[in-house]
Amino acid sequence: MNKIFGLGLLSLISIVLTACGGCPMIAGCNGTDRSPYFITPVSNQVRGIPLPPQTKLTYQSQHFKQEFQQTHALKEQNLTGISLPENTAILWGGMPVERFIQFSNPKMTGFSVYPAIGFKSEQSNAFLNLWKSCESDLDINLKNPNDWSFNPSNMQIRGCGINIQQRSEYTDDELRQNQADEFLRKINQALQKLPKQQNYPVLH
């Protein structure tokens, strides 16, 4: 009897794992992100960044009923992402960007910022040239996690895309990691030569 019960339980677990195999917890098995979000009706400033109307602010849910679109902005301390409206970007550090996503690992304080597709930066300096060369999102550690503005004194770049990341205990390709270390040294050095940004032009 116990053997039959055990086999039945294993079958049930197998079915559940197959149904949900590989799906992220945040999205659920049907691929729907249930995170609460708010669409700003007017221009707003969030985490130190002026944002245009219709920007999507995503938050970490504080209880099981808090999901999908909200009728008002939630607490900024629970913000996990900023997504600008379609075909819209802001100049952040001289780069047209469209999205900011907070690191999911609570031990890491910071976010990833994503260049906007279809926009080109007209500006040129050592920092921007290095960012453009890796053609990807920039991962940034913050001293003050509530300040997402372009403020070099608050920032340290820890990665650009998948291939350029800070050295860790899991590093196994010494040559590639040495190249990543050199890139990060150069881009952080270039970053610290830039002033804090005061204005964030909106691009369409």
Backbone bond lengths (Angstrom), bond angles and torsions (degrees), N, CA, C in turn:
res aa  C-N    CA-C-N  psi(-1)  N-CA   C-N-CA  omega(-1)  CA-C   N-CA-C  phi
1 M - - - 1.460 - - 1.525 110.79 -
2 N 1.372 114.85 -46.46 1.461 119.96 178.90 1.524 111.32 -61.48
3 K 1.360 114.36 -37.24 1.467 119.38 -179.58 1.526 110.22 -65.15
4 I 1.333 116.78 -42.53 1.472 121.31 179.61 1.526 109.98 -64.62
5 F 1.351 115.35 -43.70 1.470 120.04 179.18 1.539 110.15 -61.06
6 G 1.344 115.02 -42.83 1.469 120.32 -179.89 1.517 111.94 -62.47
7 L 1.328 116.81 -43.04 1.464 120.94 179.50 1.526 110.60 -65.51
8 G 1.347 116.37 -39.30 1.466 120.54 178.54 1.518 111.42 -63.08
9 L 1.330 115.83 -41.80 1.465 121.08 179.81 1.519 110.56 -64.85
10 L 1.330 116.75 -42.88 1.465 121.56 177.97 1.522 111.21 -61.33
11 S 1.327 116.73 -40.45 1.472 121.17 178.91 1.525 110.61 -62.99
12 L 1.338 115.57 -43.27 1.462 120.37 -179.84 1.530 110.76 -62.67
13 I 1.337 116.31 -45.35 1.474 121.02 178.53 1.519 110.18 -60.65
14 S 1.333 115.90 -41.86 1.463 120.80 -179.78 1.524 111.60 -61.50
15 I 1.334 116.55 -41.37 1.472 121.50 179.81 1.525 110.11 -64.75
16 V 1.339 116.03 -43.84 1.471 120.43 -179.90 1.512 110.91 -62.99
17 L 1.338 116.44 -45.02 1.474 120.47 -179.71 1.514 111.55 -65.02
18 T 1.336 116.23 -37.47 1.465 119.40 178.76 1.516 110.64 -66.39
19 A 1.324 115.66 -41.43 1.468 119.84 -178.79 1.514 111.71 -65.06
20 C 1.350 115.24 -35.63 1.464 119.08 -174.61 1.516 112.49 -107.84
21 G 1.311 117.71 8.46 1.458 120.69 -174.96 1.517 113.11 -54.33
22 G 1.332 115.37 122.35 1.458 120.61 172.75 1.510 115.49 79.83
23 C 1.337 120.07 -0.49 1.460 119.08 -177.80 1.520 109.80 -86.81
24 P 1.320 118.28 137.20 1.454 120.89 -179.88 1.519 111.49 -68.12
25 M 1.335 116.10 144.11 1.462 120.99 -178.06 1.525 111.26 -59.94
26 I 1.326 116.87 -37.74 1.466 120.27 -175.74 1.531 111.58 -64.68
27 A 1.327 116.11 -30.16 1.457 119.36 -176.16 1.524 112.74 -94.56
28 G 1.348 116.38 -22.10 1.454 118.24 -175.79 1.526 109.83 80.02
29 C 1.308 115.93 171.14 1.461 119.93 -174.27 1.524 113.54 -74.04
30 N 1.321 117.40 -17.49 1.463 118.31 178.24 1.525 111.94 -91.35
31 G 1.351 115.90 5.03 1.467 119.53 176.28 1.509 114.08 80.38
32 T 1.324 118.07 5.70 1.456 121.43 -178.68 1.524 110.03 -92.83
33 D 1.324 116.29 124.78 1.458 120.63 175.74 1.528 108.25 -80.28
34 R 1.311 117.15 116.18 1.457 122.51 -176.28 1.535 112.14 -91.01
35 S 1.338 117.34 4.10 1.463 120.89 -177.48 1.527 111.04 -57.90
36 P 1.327 117.67 140.02 1.468 119.70 175.87 1.522 110.46 -68.21
37 Y 1.335 116.09 143.03 1.457 120.16 177.91 1.524 109.98 -145.90
38 F 1.336 114.04 161.20 1.462 120.35 -179.64 1.521 108.46 -136.41
39 I 1.326 117.56 134.61 1.461 122.76 176.19 1.530 107.86 -97.88
40 T 1.322 116.39 117.98 1.465 119.60 -175.76 1.535 110.52 -69.64
41 P 1.338 118.64 126.21 1.470 120.77 -179.26 1.537 112.52 -78.08
42 V 1.325 116.65 -23.66 1.473 121.35 -178.66 1.525 108.85 -134.76
43 S 1.332 115.94 171.74 1.463 120.44 175.53 1.531 109.04 -58.53
44 N 1.314 115.44 145.67 1.460 119.89 -174.64 1.519 109.71 -151.58
45 Q 1.322 116.90 160.19 1.465 120.25 173.39 1.514 108.56 -114.69
46 V 1.334 116.03 124.66 1.460 121.72 -178.22 1.520 108.90 -132.12
47 R 1.316 116.72 130.33 1.468 122.73 -178.32 1.539 111.70 50.54
48 G 1.332 115.96 35.22 1.455 120.39 176.24 1.515 114.97 84.79
49 I 1.349 117.54 3.30 1.466 121.08 -178.32 1.528 109.79 -113.36
50 P 1.344 118.89 122.73 1.474 120.51 173.47 1.532 109.27 -69.47
51 L 1.329 116.67 130.01 1.464 121.17 -175.48 1.524 110.80 -123.37
52 P 1.346 117.09 146.09 1.474 120.49 179.01 1.526 111.57 -76.70
53 P 1.346 116.97 165.32 1.467 120.21 175.19 1.529 111.08 -58.37
54 Q 1.312 115.99 156.46 1.476 124.73 178.30 1.532 113.23 70.63
55 T 1.344 116.62 18.37 1.460 120.47 173.31 1.526 108.85 -77.11
56 K 1.328 116.89 138.78 1.466 121.90 179.83 1.527 110.04 -94.20
57 L 1.328 116.10 122.64 1.461 122.53 176.89 1.530 108.13 -107.09
58 T 1.324 117.11 121.88 1.468 121.38 -179.02 1.519 109.44 -107.11
59 Y 1.327 115.95 142.60 1.460 121.43 -174.45 1.533 111.14 -127.63
60 Q 1.326 114.26 162.23 1.459 120.01 171.19 1.524 107.09 -83.81
61 S 1.314 116.50 127.56 1.465 120.96 -177.83 1.525 110.78 -65.28
62 Q 1.339 116.54 138.19 1.461 121.62 -179.22 1.534 112.83 -100.80
63 H 1.332 117.00 -11.84 1.464 120.66 173.37 1.534 108.48 -159.31
64 F 1.326 117.51 164.35 1.464 121.46 -168.77 1.524 113.92 -64.00
65 K 1.331 118.18 -22.01 1.464 120.05 179.65 1.529 112.83 -87.70
66 Q 1.312 116.14 -9.40 1.464 120.01 -177.46 1.533 108.50 -88.88
67 E 1.337 116.00 94.31 1.455 120.01 -177.51 1.530 110.28 -151.92
68 F 1.328 114.73 160.78 1.462 123.02 -179.85 1.540 112.17 59.17
69 Q 1.346 117.67 -158.89 1.463 120.87 -171.75 1.524 112.42 -68.35
70 Q 1.350 114.03 137.75 1.459 121.91 -179.81 1.529 110.04 -107.34
71 T 1.319 116.32 158.52 1.466 121.19 -179.02 1.528 112.06 -88.77
72 H 1.327 116.79 -8.58 1.464 120.86 178.61 1.525 108.91 -151.12
73 A 1.320 115.83 161.52 1.465 120.25 178.07 1.527 109.69 -65.76
74 L 1.334 116.64 141.09 1.460 121.27 177.65 1.533 109.42 -91.96
75 K 1.317 117.07 -176.73 1.462 120.54 -177.97 1.528 110.64 -64.06
76 E 1.334 115.14 130.91 1.465 120.44 -176.85 1.531 111.60 -62.10
77 Q 1.323 117.29 -27.46 1.468 120.20 -179.34 1.531 111.37 -64.61
78 N 1.340 117.33 -19.59 1.473 121.18 -179.72 1.528 112.65 -100.05
79 L 1.334 116.64 8.13 1.471 120.86 -179.56 1.526 110.72 -66.16
80 T 1.332 117.07 136.66 1.470 121.16 177.57 1.527 112.50 -122.18
81 G 1.334 117.54 -14.44 1.463 117.90 -178.26 1.514 113.08 -163.48
82 I 1.333 114.80 152.03 1.461 122.68 175.47 1.520 106.90 -129.01
83 S 1.334 117.72 125.61 1.467 121.90 177.60 1.524 108.56 -126.72
84 L 1.326 115.83 120.56 1.454 119.36 179.74 1.522 110.79 -73.05
85 P 1.356 117.76 160.18 1.467 120.20 178.67 1.529 111.33 -59.12
86 E 1.307 116.19 158.90 1.463 121.78 178.97 1.529 110.33 -57.60
87 N 1.326 115.28 140.01 1.475 122.86 179.51 1.527 112.74 61.14
88 T 1.328 115.94 29.00 1.463 121.67 178.48 1.524 108.98 -132.53
89 A 1.326 116.20 143.50 1.462 121.48 176.93 1.518 108.63 -143.53
90 I 1.325 115.84 163.38 1.460 120.09 169.23 1.523 107.47 -121.88
91 L 1.310 116.56 151.79 1.461 120.32 174.84 1.519 107.86 -81.63
92 W 1.321 115.55 116.55 1.467 122.24 -179.52 1.527 107.22 -126.35
93 G 1.316 115.99 109.51 1.466 119.13 -176.17 1.511 112.67 69.19
94 G 1.338 116.46 20.33 1.464 120.67 -178.27 1.516 113.96 89.97
95 M 1.337 117.56 -5.96 1.467 122.79 -179.90 1.530 109.91 -106.45
96 P 1.343 118.36 131.05 1.473 119.14 171.85 1.535 109.29 -66.66
97 V 1.325 116.87 121.39 1.468 120.56 -177.95 1.531 109.65 -125.45
98 E 1.348 115.50 157.05 1.462 120.04 -176.03 1.527 114.32 -127.41
99 R 1.358 116.54 -10.90 1.465 117.61 -173.32 1.528 111.47 -154.52
100 F 1.336 115.53 142.86 1.461 122.88 173.82 1.526 106.88 -128.10
101 I 1.332 117.39 126.26 1.463 120.99 -179.38 1.528 109.04 -126.43
102 Q 1.324 115.99 121.48 1.463 120.72 179.17 1.526 110.49 -65.82
103 F 1.343 117.53 144.00 1.462 120.99 176.06 1.524 109.29 -57.48
104 S 1.331 116.54 135.46 1.470 120.31 -179.37 1.528 111.94 -77.08
105 N 1.337 116.39 -23.86 1.466 121.06 179.29 1.531 108.83 -76.61
106 P 1.341 118.81 114.61 1.472 120.85 -176.70 1.529 113.40 -63.22
107 K 1.337 117.28 -18.05 1.466 120.41 178.75 1.529 111.82 -78.71
108 M 1.341 116.29 -13.57 1.456 121.25 -179.84 1.532 109.03 -106.45
109 T 1.319 116.16 125.28 1.462 121.02 -179.06 1.514 109.76 -101.58
110 G 1.333 116.76 109.22 1.455 119.39 179.88 1.511 112.22 158.39
111 F 1.338 115.87 -162.10 1.461 120.82 -175.74 1.523 110.78 -155.47
112 S 1.327 115.19 169.73 1.459 122.78 171.75 1.521 107.69 -109.55
113 V 1.330 116.71 137.01 1.459 121.39 178.64 1.529 107.90 -116.93
114 Y 1.345 116.65 134.50 1.464 122.14 -171.14 1.529 112.11 -112.35
115 P 1.339 117.05 125.10 1.481 119.76 174.82 1.524 110.21 -59.55
116 A 1.325 116.09 144.65 1.462 121.11 -179.03 1.528 110.19 -78.60
117 I 1.311 116.42 132.10 1.468 122.43 178.74 1.530 109.31 -71.91
118 G 1.319 116.49 133.84 1.463 121.05 177.48 1.509 114.16 90.10
119 F 1.345 117.13 -0.44 1.463 121.08 177.68 1.524 109.49 -114.41
120 K 1.330 116.58 149.37 1.460 121.06 177.19 1.522 109.84 -122.81
121 S 1.323 114.81 142.29 1.461 119.33 176.62 1.518 109.36 -83.63
122 E 1.323 115.92 126.14 1.462 120.78 178.33 1.528 111.09 -85.01
123 Q 1.322 116.27 -16.29 1.462 120.16 -178.28 1.521 110.82 -82.98
124 S 1.335 115.41 160.19 1.456 120.03 -179.82 1.524 109.81 -147.48
125 N 1.309 115.42 126.17 1.467 122.24 171.42 1.529 106.89 -158.13
126 A 1.321 117.94 176.12 1.468 121.17 -174.82 1.529 111.48 -60.45
127 F 1.340 116.97 -40.60 1.465 121.16 179.91 1.534 111.34 -62.84
128 L 1.340 116.11 -50.34 1.462 120.42 -178.72 1.518 111.93 -64.97
129 N 1.317 117.18 -39.32 1.466 120.32 -179.57 1.530 110.89 -62.71
130 L 1.319 117.04 -38.60 1.468 120.29 178.08 1.529 110.56 -69.72
131 W 1.340 116.59 -42.38 1.473 119.58 178.58 1.525 110.21 -61.58
132 K 1.338 116.77 -45.02 1.470 120.14 179.42 1.526 111.34 -62.21
133 S 1.331 117.40 -33.36 1.468 120.81 -176.04 1.519 112.47 -66.88
134 C 1.334 117.84 -27.34 1.470 118.58 179.43 1.527 111.68 -92.56
135 E 1.350 116.98 -10.13 1.465 123.03 171.77 1.529 113.27 49.64
136 S 1.329 116.32 48.70 1.464 118.23 -178.09 1.520 110.57 -157.48
137 D 1.340 114.23 -175.43 1.462 120.18 177.53 1.524 110.11 -72.81
138 L 1.319 115.49 153.73 1.458 122.21 -179.52 1.525 108.60 -106.32
139 D 1.334 117.46 129.33 1.466 122.75 177.27 1.522 108.60 -97.45
140 I 1.330 116.76 127.80 1.462 120.73 -171.27 1.520 111.57 -130.43
141 N 1.331 116.12 124.96 1.459 121.44 170.81 1.525 108.88 -83.37
142 L 1.327 116.89 143.79 1.461 121.80 -178.29 1.526 111.64 -121.50
143 K 1.326 115.54 143.39 1.466 120.13 171.01 1.529 108.45 -76.69
144 N 1.332 115.61 -46.81 1.473 121.63 176.51 1.525 107.86 -106.54
145 P 1.336 118.11 106.42 1.470 120.71 -174.95 1.519 114.13 -66.83
146 N 1.334 117.91 -13.56 1.459 120.67 -178.67 1.523 113.11 -90.99
147 D 1.321 117.49 -0.31 1.465 122.16 -179.32 1.524 109.75 -112.77
148 W 1.333 116.34 103.55 1.462 121.20 179.07 1.520 111.57 -102.27
149 S 1.318 116.82 9.96 1.462 120.14 177.52 1.522 109.26 -69.48
150 F 1.352 115.63 167.98 1.461 118.83 176.30 1.526 106.97 -81.41
151 N 1.319 114.49 93.05 1.458 122.73 -175.36 1.526 108.57 -131.56
152 P 1.339 118.36 89.95 1.467 121.58 -174.36 1.526 115.42 -51.44
153 S 1.341 117.79 -32.64 1.469 119.56 -179.25 1.528 111.89 -69.06
154 N 1.336 117.41 -14.43 1.462 122.44 -179.83 1.530 112.59 -102.66
155 M 1.340 116.71 -2.23 1.466 120.08 -167.38 1.520 113.91 -122.22
156 Q 1.333 114.93 147.75 1.461 122.26 166.35 1.525 107.33 -139.16
157 I 1.331 116.55 124.69 1.468 120.53 -179.15 1.517 109.06 -79.57
158 R 1.339 115.38 127.35 1.463 120.40 -177.08 1.529 112.49 -112.04
159 G 1.346 116.18 -6.72 1.458 117.29 179.57 1.509 112.42 -176.93
160 C 1.336 115.18 161.03 1.458 122.08 174.00 1.517 107.08 -141.27
161 G 1.326 115.97 106.32 1.459 119.93 -176.83 1.524 111.72 70.91
162 I 1.323 116.11 -163.11 1.470 121.41 -176.13 1.522 112.20 -80.73
163 N 1.332 116.96 -37.36 1.461 120.34 -171.31 1.520 115.59 -81.57
164 I 1.331 117.19 -21.64 1.464 119.86 -178.99 1.516 108.46 -112.01
165 Q 1.339 115.86 101.17 1.456 121.48 -177.81 1.522 110.18 -138.44
166 Q 1.329 115.36 155.46 1.451 121.47 177.98 1.522 109.94 -58.24
167 R 1.307 116.15 145.15 1.465 121.76 179.58 1.532 110.00 -62.05
168 S 1.319 115.83 140.54 1.460 120.36 178.49 1.522 109.39 -142.26
169 E 1.320 115.28 177.40 1.479 120.06 -179.61 1.531 111.53 -67.36
170 Y 1.350 117.49 -14.64 1.462 120.56 -178.42 1.531 112.47 -93.87
171 T 1.331 116.63 0.70 1.464 120.47 -179.66 1.529 109.89 -65.02
172 D 1.336 116.48 128.30 1.468 119.09 179.25 1.529 113.22 -126.98
173 D 1.324 117.25 -10.94 1.468 120.71 178.78 1.527 107.72 -107.29
174 E 1.338 114.91 95.13 1.473 120.59 -172.57 1.522 112.33 -62.97
175 L 1.332 117.26 -41.00 1.466 120.74 -178.19 1.527 110.64 -63.88
176 R 1.335 116.36 -49.83 1.467 120.20 -179.88 1.527 110.35 -62.67
177 Q 1.338 117.18 -39.23 1.452 120.15 -178.86 1.530 111.49 -67.11
178 N 1.325 116.50 -36.82 1.468 119.88 176.56 1.532 110.37 -61.61
179 Q 1.326 115.93 -39.31 1.467 120.71 177.88 1.533 110.44 -66.65
180 A 1.329 116.30 -40.74 1.465 120.84 178.15 1.530 110.43 -64.31
181 D 1.331 116.43 -42.68 1.471 120.85 178.48 1.519 110.91 -58.65
182 E 1.330 116.41 -42.73 1.462 120.92 -178.99 1.531 110.91 -66.92
183 F 1.330 116.45 -41.33 1.465 120.75 177.36 1.522 110.21 -60.44
184 L 1.334 117.05 -47.36 1.465 120.96 -178.10 1.526 111.26 -65.65
185 R 1.327 116.75 -36.09 1.468 119.62 177.47 1.524 109.89 -62.55
186 K 1.339 116.38 -45.46 1.469 121.29 -177.91 1.522 111.93 -67.03
187 I 1.350 117.10 -44.75 1.463 118.77 -175.10 1.529 111.02 -71.37
188 N 1.332 118.12 -33.94 1.461 120.17 176.71 1.522 111.23 -70.14
189 Q 1.318 115.79 -36.31 1.460 120.42 176.40 1.527 110.27 -63.90
190 A 1.343 116.61 -43.12 1.472 121.58 178.92 1.529 110.50 -67.88
191 L 1.329 116.87 -38.05 1.458 121.62 179.81 1.527 111.32 -59.28
192 Q 1.323 116.00 -44.23 1.460 120.05 -175.06 1.520 113.34 -69.85
193 K 1.309 118.42 -9.54 1.469 122.04 176.85 1.531 111.92 -87.64
194 L 1.346 116.06 -7.50 1.461 120.09 -177.01 1.528 111.49 -96.12
195 P 1.333 117.07 150.46 1.471 120.72 179.20 1.526 111.41 -81.60
196 K 1.313 115.86 166.05 1.463 120.76 173.14 1.526 108.27 -67.18
197 Q 1.324 115.97 136.53 1.466 120.42 -177.81 1.528 110.51 -78.03
198 Q 1.332 116.04 136.92 1.463 121.55 -178.71 1.529 112.70 -102.33
199 N 1.341 117.26 -38.01 1.468 121.73 -177.14 1.522 110.55 -119.77
200 Y 1.338 116.15 146.82 1.475 122.06 -177.93 1.527 109.26 -126.74
201 P 1.344 116.90 82.29 1.479 120.34 -178.78 1.519 112.07 -57.50
202 V 1.336 116.03 140.61 1.459 122.31 177.27 1.521 108.35 -93.32
203 L 1.327 116.30 132.56 1.466 122.68 -179.60 1.519 109.97 -114.37
204 H 1.346 116.31 142.87 1.468 120.64 177.88 1.537 109.40 -126.76
